[in-house]
Amino acid sequence: MTTSVGQANSAAPAFGGHQLMALVNNVRQRIHVVERKFDGLRGVLAEDADVSRADFTVIGTLPEMFPEWLGDRTFAETHDVRFPYIAGEMAFGISSARLVVAMAQARMLSFFGAGGVETGTLDRTLGALTSTLGDRRNWGVNLIHAPGEDRIADLLLARQVPAISLSAFTDVTPAVARCAAVGLRQDRTGAIVRPIAVFAKVSRPDVAERFMSPTPVALLRALVAQGLLTEEEGRLAARVPVAQDITIEADSAGHTDNQSLVAVLPAVLAARNTLQRSNTDWSTSIRIGAAGGLGDPAAVAAAFAMGAAYVLTGSVNQMSVEAGVSERAKAMLAAADISDVAMAPSPGQFEKGIRTQVLRRGTLFAARAAQLYRVYAAHDSIASIPVGERARLEREVFGATLDEVWHDTETHWQHRDPATAELALSDPKLRMELVFRWYMSQSVRWAVSGAPERIADYQLWCGPATGSFNRWTAGTFLADPTQRGVVQIALNLMEGAAVLTRAHQFRSFGIALPDNAYAYVPRRLRPPH
């Protein structure tokens, strides 16, 4: 139904130019959409203004558009945050304690990158975080699928970490089941209360379904029998999904299946809907978030438009001032363009040929890691590598003899997992694998510490989103490395997504927009308190 706009002494509607762009950017103002009677041209009018002539008709009203409202409202309520946004985990502490604190104090959620962090260091970090953040619930730590995951789960549960993000899991393991079940109870109404918020990061619909379903009963019974869960926890865990928040990881930096978000996200949303229809006793719905390739407001807005409950950014936060990586590494990432990436063997799953997406520009890591995998696939042991090829690897890749590397590697595994160290003594292929993985892991540590003599070996997780971010911020205050606070990055991505969503609303009403309506420019934004 339309209404005629009467006479008033106020501003006229905007049909183009600066006035229209001002209303596109002012997302927190209610807007009337008007149509000029004599030619049908459509424009917009601020809610508190009137038209001075009677030749316009109001054909619709757009409510305020807040960044906080772009995703699922229950996300903010459940995790005690203001925005449906996460600064995701980057291993080896790149998503640092400093980053986690900054995000938590700005009422946003983030995860400390625990992968590759020594257990003692992780314990001290968790102690500092719990002391600093007190009873805040809007922070967490990731649990990555790797040897020793049970010990890490023990630590996270003992420290009562409020949120845990599962990474690189393709099935529910005992460590995952415990994180999802420990502390489950029912309140006075019979609703199941979850003291730990469990997130699962996945890239395929079939894997997502495993984490959107309850923990297998056989696994729960085994954990109860071992005394790792109570009878009550096991009973309740069989009635709720493993994770209430599922993060769909598309073409991301680091571990990735190079999936297309526009293909995977709708598929998982559909699978979620089917599961929930068949499990009507679930007291809460499963939220599906989006990650991978989100380096500018357009990508974030697109994720929300497809139905994402929240978004998660990762690699772009490596360039924040709070990131736990060297200034040299940050400068290399800041120079990256969209195509400056490559696929390389993964440090954690080297023997399986699993690949990870890394920075190509300015580093030889991808080529050298690929060379190591070719040698690994072609030989059964270090001793079977031809002398000339071995010498070349020692000189050009390792910077040390393979015997020296094995000594360091054996010491490491004796401390981390003595069974693996013992097995490698009798399994030459495994010994070669562990030696080659030494280079893969050290390449991250060199980037974190900023070792100047190993710049060519830096392993920096990087996808096309890093280049998108650099293009978007070029010429703005966020191009300055000292201004790239993780909170400013988050606020601008969310604000920009709201502006672009508003612009799309205008266009869907038939309003002609200038080309720059979809080019949100970063601005200094005040963090919420």
MARNUFI-147771 format. One record per residue (C-alpha): residue in one letter; residue number from 1; x, y, z. Coordinates in steps of 0.1 Angstrom, whole numbers. Layout:
resn / resi / X / Y / Z
a / NUM / X / Y / Z
...
// end
This chain:
resn / resi / X / Y / Z
m / 1 / 0 / 0 / 0
t / 2 / 13 / 35 / -9
t / 3 / 7 / 68 / 7
s / 4 / 10 / 103 / -8
v / 5 / 36 / 126 / 8
g / 6 / 22 / 159 / 18
q / 7 / 36 / 194 / 16
a / 8 / 63 / 203 / 41
n / 9 / 93 / 226 / 44
s / 10 / 121 / 200 / 45
a / 11 / 147 / 184 / 22
a / 12 / 137 / 168 / -11
p / 13 / 143 / 131 / -19
a / 14 / 176 / 120 / -32
f / 15 / 178 / 105 / -67
g / 16 / 215 / 105 / -71
g / 17 / 248 / 122 / -62
h / 18 / 262 / 129 / -28
q / 19 / 229 / 130 / -11
l / 20 / 219 / 95 / -22
m / 21 / 254 / 82 / -12
a / 22 / 250 / 98 / 22
l / 23 / 218 / 79 / 28
v / 24 / 234 / 46 / 16
n / 25 / 262 / 50 / 41
n / 26 / 239 / 61 / 70
v / 27 / 227 / 26 / 77
r / 28 / 213 / 34 / 111
q / 29 / 186 / 57 / 97
r / 30 / 152 / 46 / 86
i / 31 / 146 / 54 / 49
h / 32 / 115 / 60 / 28
v / 33 / 116 / 49 / -8
v / 34 / 97 / 74 / -30
e / 35 / 85 / 74 / -66
r / 36 / 82 / 106 / -87
k / 37 / 47 / 107 / -102
f / 38 / 54 / 123 / -135
d / 39 / 82 / 99 / -147
g / 40 / 83 / 70 / -122
l / 41 / 119 / 78 / -111
r / 42 / 126 / 63 / -77
g / 43 / 147 / 78 / -49
v / 44 / 150 / 79 / -11
l / 45 / 140 / 102 / 16
a / 46 / 153 / 103 / 52
e / 47 / 126 / 94 / 77
d / 48 / 126 / 127 / 95
a / 49 / 123 / 147 / 63
d / 50 / 93 / 157 / 41
v / 51 / 90 / 165 / 5
s / 52 / 82 / 201 / -4
r / 53 / 60 / 192 / -34
a / 54 / 31 / 168 / -37
d / 55 / 44 / 150 / -68
f / 56 / 60 / 120 / -49
t / 57 / 46 / 89 / -34
v / 58 / 61 / 68 / -7
i / 59 / 62 / 32 / -19
g / 60 / 81 / 16 / 9
t / 61 / 101 / 21 / 41
l / 62 / 134 / 5 / 49
p / 63 / 142 / 0 / 86
e / 64 / 175 / 8 / 102
m / 65 / 204 / -15 / 92
f / 66 / 228 / -24 / 120
p / 67 / 259 / -45 / 115
e / 68 / 249 / -64 / 146
w / 69 / 217 / -76 / 128
l / 70 / 234 / -92 / 98
g / 71 / 236 / -127 / 112
d / 72 / 216 / -149 / 136
r / 73 / 205 / -129 / 166
t / 74 / 209 / -160 / 188
f / 75 / 247 / -160 / 181
a / 76 / 252 / -128 / 200
e / 77 / 229 / -139 / 228
t / 78 / 246 / -173 / 233
h / 79 / 281 / -161 / 232
d / 80 / 276 / -127 / 249
v / 81 / 289 / -107 / 220
r / 82 / 277 / -77 / 200
f / 83 / 285 / -88 / 164
p / 84 / 281 / -121 / 145
y / 85 / 318 / -121 / 138
i / 86 / 348 / -143 / 149
a / 87 / 385 / -137 / 146
g / 88 / 394 / -173 / 140
e / 89 / 423 / -193 / 152
m / 90 / 457 / -192 / 134
a / 91 / 481 / -219 / 148
f / 92 / 514 / -214 / 166
g / 93 / 499 / -186 / 186
i / 94 / 496 / -163 / 155
s / 95 / 460 / -157 / 168
s / 96 / 477 / -145 / 200
a / 97 / 465 / -139 / 236
r / 98 / 468 / -102 / 229
l / 99 / 444 / -106 / 200
v / 100 / 420 / -126 / 220
v / 101 / 419 / -100 / 248
a / 102 / 414 / -71 / 224
m / 103 / 385 / -88 / 207
a / 104 / 369 / -99 / 240
q / 105 / 371 / -64 / 254
a / 106 / 354 / -51 / 223
r / 107 / 326 / -76 / 228
m / 108 / 335 / -98 / 200
l / 109 / 345 / -135 / 198
s / 110 / 380 / -149 / 189
f / 111 / 400 / -181 / 193
f / 112 / 436 / -185 / 205
g / 113 / 456 / -205 / 179
a / 114 / 468 / -234 / 200
g / 115 / 480 / -257 / 172
g / 116 / 518 / -262 / 174
v / 117 / 521 / -245 / 208
e / 118 / 540 / -264 / 235
t / 119 / 517 / -277 / 263
g / 120 / 535 / -258 / 290
t / 121 / 533 / -226 / 271
l / 122 / 497 / -231 / 263
d / 123 / 489 / -237 / 300
r / 124 / 506 / -205 / 310
t / 125 / 487 / -186 / 282
l / 126 / 454 / -200 / 293
g / 127 / 461 / -190 / 329
a / 128 / 469 / -154 / 318
l / 129 / 437 / -153 / 296
t / 130 / 414 / -165 / 324
s / 131 / 430 / -141 / 348
t / 132 / 426 / -111 / 324
l / 133 / 392 / -119 / 311
g / 134 / 376 / -132 / 343
d / 135 / 341 / -145 / 337
r / 136 / 338 / -133 / 301
r / 137 / 324 / -160 / 278
n / 138 / 334 / -145 / 245
w / 139 / 367 / -161 / 239
g / 140 / 381 / -196 / 232
v / 141 / 409 / -218 / 220
n / 142 / 411 / -242 / 191
l / 143 / 416 / -280 / 194
i / 144 / 433 / -293 / 163
h / 145 / 432 / -329 / 151
a / 146 / 468 / -340 / 157
p / 147 / 489 / -363 / 180
g / 148 / 484 / -352 / 216
e / 149 / 449 / -338 / 211
d / 150 / 437 / -357 / 242
r / 151 / 463 / -339 / 264
i / 152 / 452 / -306 / 249
a / 153 / 416 / -314 / 256
d / 154 / 425 / -323 / 292
l / 155 / 441 / -289 / 295
l / 156 / 412 / -269 / 280
l / 157 / 387 / -287 / 302
a / 158 / 408 / -282 / 333
r / 159 / 411 / -245 / 326
q / 160 / 374 / -243 / 319
v / 161 / 379 / -226 / 285
p / 162 / 344 / -212 / 276
a / 163 / 346 / -219 / 238
i / 164 / 365 / -246 / 218
s / 165 / 368 / -245 / 180
l / 166 / 375 / -279 / 164
s / 167 / 399 / -278 / 135
a / 168 / 409 / -304 / 109
f / 169 / 386 / -331 / 123
t / 170 / 367 / -353 / 99
d / 171 / 350 / -374 / 126
v / 172 / 342 / -374 / 163
t / 173 / 371 / -385 / 184
p / 174 / 372 / -392 / 221
a / 175 / 388 / -357 / 227
v / 176 / 360 / -341 / 207
a / 177 / 333 / -361 / 225
r / 178 / 346 / -350 / 259
c / 179 / 348 / -313 / 250
a / 180 / 311 / -316 / 238
a / 181 / 299 / -335 / 268
v / 182 / 317 / -325 / 300
g / 183 / 295 / -304 / 322
l / 184 / 262 / -310 / 304
r / 185 / 233 / -307 / 327
q / 186 / 196 / -299 / 327
d / 187 / 180 / -268 / 342
r / 188 / 147 / -266 / 361
t / 189 / 127 / -266 / 328
g / 190 / 145 / -297 / 316
a / 191 / 165 / -278 / 289
i / 192 / 201 / -291 / 284
v / 193 / 227 / -265 / 295
r / 194 / 260 / -265 / 277
p / 195 / 289 / -249 / 297
i / 196 / 313 / -251 / 268
a / 197 / 304 / -236 / 234
v / 198 / 317 / -261 / 208
f / 199 / 324 / -249 / 172
a / 200 / 333 / -273 / 144
k / 201 / 352 / -260 / 114
v / 202 / 345 / -282 / 83
s / 203 / 346 / -279 / 45
r / 204 / 323 / -307 / 33
p / 205 / 286 / -314 / 39
d / 206 / 292 / -351 / 49
v / 207 / 316 / -340 / 76
a / 208 / 293 / -313 / 88
e / 209 / 265 / -338 / 93
r / 210 / 287 / -358 / 118
f / 211 / 292 / -327 / 140
m / 212 / 256 / -316 / 136
s / 213 / 245 / -350 / 150
p / 214 / 248 / -363 / 185
t / 215 / 280 / -381 / 196
p / 216 / 278 / -419 / 187
v / 217 / 263 / -438 / 216
a / 218 / 291 / -464 / 215
l / 219 / 318 / -437 / 219
l / 220 / 298 / -422 / 248
r / 221 / 295 / -456 / 265
a / 222 / 332 / -462 / 262
l / 223 / 340 / -428 / 278
v / 224 / 316 / -434 / 306
a / 225 / 332 / -468 / 312
q / 226 / 366 / -452 / 314
g / 227 / 354 / -427 / 339
l / 228 / 360 / -398 / 315
l / 229 / 323 / -389 / 315
t / 230 / 296 / -393 / 341
e / 231 / 265 / -413 / 333
e / 232 / 245 / -381 / 332
e / 233 / 269 / -364 / 308
g / 234 / 268 / -395 / 285
r / 235 / 230 / -396 / 285
l / 236 / 226 / -359 / 277
a / 237 / 253 / -359 / 251
a / 238 / 233 / -385 / 231
r / 239 / 205 / -359 / 228
v / 240 / 224 / -328 / 215
p / 241 / 246 / -321 / 185
v / 242 / 283 / -324 / 190
a / 243 / 286 / -287 / 180
q / 244 / 259 / -260 / 180
d / 245 / 280 / -238 / 157
i / 246 / 293 / -252 / 124
t / 247 / 318 / -230 / 105
i / 248 / 320 / -237 / 68
e / 249 / 356 / -232 / 57
a / 250 / 358 / -225 / 20
d / 251 / 388 / -214 / 0
s / 252 / 408 / -204 / 30
a / 253 / 444 / -199 / 39
g / 254 / 461 / -228 / 55
h / 255 / 443 / -262 / 55
t / 256 / 416 / -260 / 28
d / 257 / 397 / -281 / 4
n / 258 / 396 / -251 / -19
q / 259 / 358 / -253 / -18
s / 260 / 335 / -227 / -32
l / 261 / 315 / -210 / -4
v / 262 / 286 / -204 / -27
a / 263 / 283 / -242 / -33
v / 264 / 291 / -256 / 2
l / 265 / 272 / -231 / 24
p / 266 / 238 / -237 / 9
a / 267 / 244 / -275 / 9
v / 268 / 252 / -275 / 46
l / 269 / 223 / -252 / 54
a / 270 / 200 / -277 / 36
a / 271 / 215 / -306 / 55
r / 272 / 211 / -287 / 88
n / 273 / 174 / -281 / 81
t / 274 / 168 / -318 / 73
l / 275 / 185 / -329 / 105
q / 276 / 165 / -305 / 126
r / 277 / 132 / -316 / 111
s / 278 / 140 / -352 / 121
n / 279 / 152 / -342 / 156
t / 280 / 123 / -320 / 169
d / 281 / 134 / -325 / 206
w / 282 / 165 / -304 / 202
s / 283 / 160 / -274 / 223
t / 284 / 182 / -251 / 202
s / 285 / 190 / -248 / 165
i / 286 / 223 / -253 / 149
r / 287 / 240 / -222 / 135
i / 288 / 260 / -223 / 103
g / 289 / 288 / -198 / 99
a / 290 / 310 / -189 / 69
a / 291 / 348 / -187 / 66
g / 292 / 374 / -186 / 39
g / 293 / 379 / -159 / 13
l / 294 / 364 / -131 / 35
g / 295 / 388 / -103 / 30
d / 296 / 366 / -73 / 22
p / 297 / 330 / -61 / 30
a / 298 / 316 / -75 / -2
a / 299 / 326 / -110 / 6
v / 300 / 312 / -106 / 42
a / 301 / 279 / -92 / 29
a / 302 / 276 / -121 / 4
a / 303 / 281 / -147 / 32
f / 304 / 253 / -131 / 52
a / 305 / 231 / -129 / 22
m / 306 / 235 / -166 / 16
g / 307 / 222 / -173 / 51
a / 308 / 254 / -174 / 73
a / 309 / 246 / -170 / 110
y / 310 / 281 / -155 / 115
v / 311 / 313 / -150 / 97
l / 312 / 349 / -160 / 107
t / 313 / 380 / -143 / 94
g / 314 / 415 / -158 / 97
s / 315 / 444 / -149 / 75
v / 316 / 436 / -111 / 73
n / 317 / 441 / -109 / 111
q / 318 / 477 / -121 / 106
m / 319 / 484 / -85 / 95
s / 320 / 469 / -70 / 127
v / 321 / 491 / -53 / 152
e / 322 / 481 / -80 / 178
a / 323 / 490 / -110 / 156
g / 324 / 517 / -132 / 170
v / 325 / 539 / -131 / 139
s / 326 / 569 / -111 / 130
e / 327 / 568 / -77 / 114
r / 328 / 588 / -91 / 84
a / 329 / 561 / -116 / 78
k / 330 / 533 / -90 / 82
a / 331 / 551 / -69 / 56
m / 332 / 552 / -98 / 31
l / 333 / 515 / -105 / 36
a / 334 / 507 / -68 / 32
a / 335 / 524 / -68 / -3
a / 336 / 504 / -99 / -15
d / 337 / 478 / -97 / -43
i / 338 / 449 / -120 / -50
s / 339 / 470 / -144 / -71
d / 340 / 501 / -145 / -49
v / 341 / 493 / -178 / -34
a / 342 / 502 / -215 / -39
m / 343 / 493 / -249 / -26
a / 344 / 520 / -268 / -6
p / 345 / 522 / -300 / 15
s / 346 / 507 / -296 / 50
p / 347 / 530 / -298 / 80
g / 348 / 505 / -318 / 101
q / 349 / 495 / -343 / 74
f / 350 / 526 / -344 / 52
e / 351 / 525 / -381 / 46
k / 352 / 490 / -381 / 33
g / 353 / 497 / -355 / 6
i / 354 / 472 / -331 / 22
r / 355 / 479 / -295 / 11
t / 356 / 477 / -261 / 26
q / 357 / 474 / -227 / 9
v / 358 / 503 / -203 / 15
l / 359 / 520 / -171 / 3
r / 360 / 540 / -176 / -29
r / 361 / 553 / -141 / -33
g / 362 / 587 / -135 / -16
t / 363 / 591 / -170 / -3
l / 364 / 603 / -204 / -17
f / 365 / 585 / -224 / 9
a / 366 / 559 / -239 / -14
a / 367 / 584 / -250 / -40
r / 368 / 608 / -265 / -14
a / 369 / 580 / -283 / 5
a / 370 / 568 / -298 / -28
q / 371 / 603 / -310 / -34
l / 372 / 604 / -327 / -1
y / 373 / 572 / -345 / -8
r / 374 / 584 / -357 / -41
v / 375 / 615 / -371 / -24
y / 376 / 594 / -387 / 3
a / 377 / 571 / -403 / -22
a / 378 / 600 / -417 / -43
h / 379 / 621 / -432 / -15
d / 380 / 617 / -456 / 15
s / 381 / 642 / -440 / 38
i / 382 / 668 / -413 / 42
a / 383 / 695 / -438 / 34
s / 384 / 680 / -445 / 0
i / 385 / 681 / -408 / -12
p / 386 / 709 / -404 / -37
v / 387 / 740 / -387 / -23
g / 388 / 738 / -357 / -46
e / 389 / 701 / -351 / -39
r / 390 / 706 / -354 / -2
a / 391 / 734 / -329 / -2
r / 392 / 713 / -305 / -22
l / 393 / 684 / -308 / 3
e / 394 / 708 / -303 / 32
r / 395 / 723 / -272 / 16
e / 396 / 693 / -255 / 0
v / 397 / 663 / -266 / 22
f / 398 / 674 / -277 / 57
g / 399 / 705 / -256 / 62
a / 400 / 718 / -286 / 82
t / 401 / 726 / -322 / 78
l / 402 / 698 / -347 / 79
d / 403 / 715 / -364 / 108
e / 404 / 715 / -332 / 128
v / 405 / 678 / -326 / 119
w / 406 / 670 / -362 / 130
h / 407 / 687 / -356 / 164
d / 408 / 665 / -325 / 170
t / 409 / 634 / -343 / 157
e / 410 / 639 / -373 / 179
t / 411 / 643 / -351 / 210
h / 412 / 611 / -333 / 201
w / 413 / 590 / -365 / 197
q / 414 / 605 / -381 / 228
h / 415 / 590 / -352 / 247
r / 416 / 557 / -348 / 228
d / 417 / 549 / -385 / 220
p / 418 / 575 / -411 / 230
a / 419 / 557 / -439 / 212
t / 420 / 561 / -421 / 179
a / 421 / 598 / -415 / 186
e / 422 / 603 / -452 / 194
l / 423 / 584 / -464 / 163
a / 424 / 605 / -441 / 141
l / 425 / 637 / -459 / 152
s / 426 / 624 / -491 / 136
d / 427 / 605 / -475 / 107
p / 428 / 629 / -457 / 82
k / 429 / 599 / -443 / 62
l / 430 / 584 / -427 / 93
r / 431 / 618 / -414 / 103
m / 432 / 622 / -397 / 69
e / 433 / 586 / -383 / 73
l / 434 / 594 / -368 / 107
v / 435 / 626 / -352 / 94
f / 436 / 609 / -336 / 65
r / 437 / 581 / -324 / 88
w / 438 / 608 / -307 / 109
y / 439 / 613 / -283 / 80
m / 440 / 575 / -278 / 76
s / 441 / 571 / -268 / 112
q / 442 / 602 / -248 / 115
s / 443 / 591 / -227 / 85
v / 444 / 562 / -214 / 105
r / 445 / 584 / -207 / 136
w / 446 / 609 / -188 / 114
a / 447 / 580 / -166 / 102
v / 448 / 567 / -161 / 137
s / 449 / 601 / -151 / 151
g / 450 / 611 / -132 / 120
a / 451 / 644 / -151 / 115
p / 452 / 661 / -129 / 89
e / 453 / 683 / -157 / 74
r / 454 / 653 / -179 / 67
i / 455 / 629 / -154 / 49
a / 456 / 629 / -175 / 18
d / 457 / 616 / -204 / 39
y / 458 / 587 / -185 / 57
q / 459 / 555 / -205 / 56
l / 460 / 527 / -179 / 57
w / 461 / 491 / -191 / 54
c / 462 / 476 / -170 / 28
g / 463 / 446 / -172 / 5
p / 464 / 431 / -148 / -21
a / 465 / 413 / -130 / 7
t / 466 / 447 / -115 / 18
g / 467 / 450 / -98 / -16
s / 468 / 414 / -87 / -15
f / 469 / 420 / -71 / 19
n / 470 / 451 / -53 / 7
r / 471 / 433 / -40 / -24
w / 472 / 403 / -28 / -3
t / 473 / 425 / -10 / 23
a / 474 / 450 / 6 / -2
g / 475 / 452 / 43 / 3
t / 476 / 432 / 43 / 35
f / 477 / 443 / 44 / 72
l / 478 / 442 / 6 / 73
a / 479 / 470 / 5 / 48
d / 480 / 493 / 16 / 76
p / 481 / 505 / -15 / 94
t / 482 / 505 / 4 / 127
q / 483 / 467 / 11 / 124
r / 484 / 456 / -24 / 116
g / 485 / 442 / -33 / 149
v / 486 / 422 / -65 / 149
v / 487 / 391 / -47 / 163
q / 488 / 393 / -20 / 136
i / 489 / 395 / -47 / 109
a / 490 / 365 / -64 / 123
l / 491 / 344 / -33 / 128
n / 492 / 351 / -21 / 92
l / 493 / 344 / -54 / 76
m / 494 / 310 / -55 / 95
e / 495 / 302 / -18 / 89
g / 496 / 311 / -22 / 52
a / 497 / 289 / -53 / 49
a / 498 / 260 / -34 / 64
v / 499 / 265 / -5 / 39
l / 500 / 267 / -29 / 9
t / 501 / 236 / -47 / 22
r / 502 / 218 / -14 / 23
a / 503 / 229 / -5 / -12
h / 504 / 215 / -38 / -24
q / 505 / 182 / -30 / -8
f / 506 / 181 / 3 / -26
r / 507 / 189 / -14 / -59
s / 508 / 162 / -41 / -53
f / 509 / 137 / -12 / -50
g / 510 / 147 / 0 / -85
i / 511 / 168 / 29 / -73
a / 512 / 197 / 37 / -97
l / 513 / 230 / 37 / -78
p / 514 / 263 / 51 / -88
d / 515 / 292 / 26 / -93
n / 516 / 309 / 36 / -60
a / 517 / 279 / 26 / -40
y / 518 / 295 / -8 / -36
a / 519 / 329 / 6 / -26
y / 520 / 329 / 11 / 11
v / 521 / 360 / 29 / 22
p / 522 / 375 / 20 / 57
r / 523 / 370 / 46 / 84
r / 524 / 381 / 49 / 120
l / 525 / 353 / 34 / 140
r / 526 / 348 / 35 / 178
p / 527 / 348 / 1 / 194
p / 528 / 317 / -8 / 215
h / 529 / 319 / -8 / 252
// end
